[in-house]
């Protein structure tokens, strides 16, 4: 399912109008409508998280749909040296990481998420 279709499905299931959502996330209803109709690409991760929070829904399905549609993942580094170095190290080795290593990294991150 396209990102926009999923967003619309979630929004409608929550009985929230485009206007209401636009006010909650401080974006125009026209912009959100364009996203839902597939006229615009999925927004940034930060914006997807903000939309999910406004809809009181799990952001993961939206993030997955956006990633599938864009085939690119953008990470907010916030001018943080450690985050930048970690992202660059991962990017440098991405194509060479085994599935086992990726599973280990994922498990470590999931564990960290549970501890937060």
Buried (B, 14 or more C-beta within 10 A) or exposed (E): EBBBEBBBEBBEEEEBEBEBBBEBBEBEBEBBBBBBEEEBBBBEBEBBBBBBEBBEBEBEBBBEBBBEBEEEEEEEBEEEEEEEEEBEEEEEEEEEEEEEEEEEEEEEEEEEEEEE
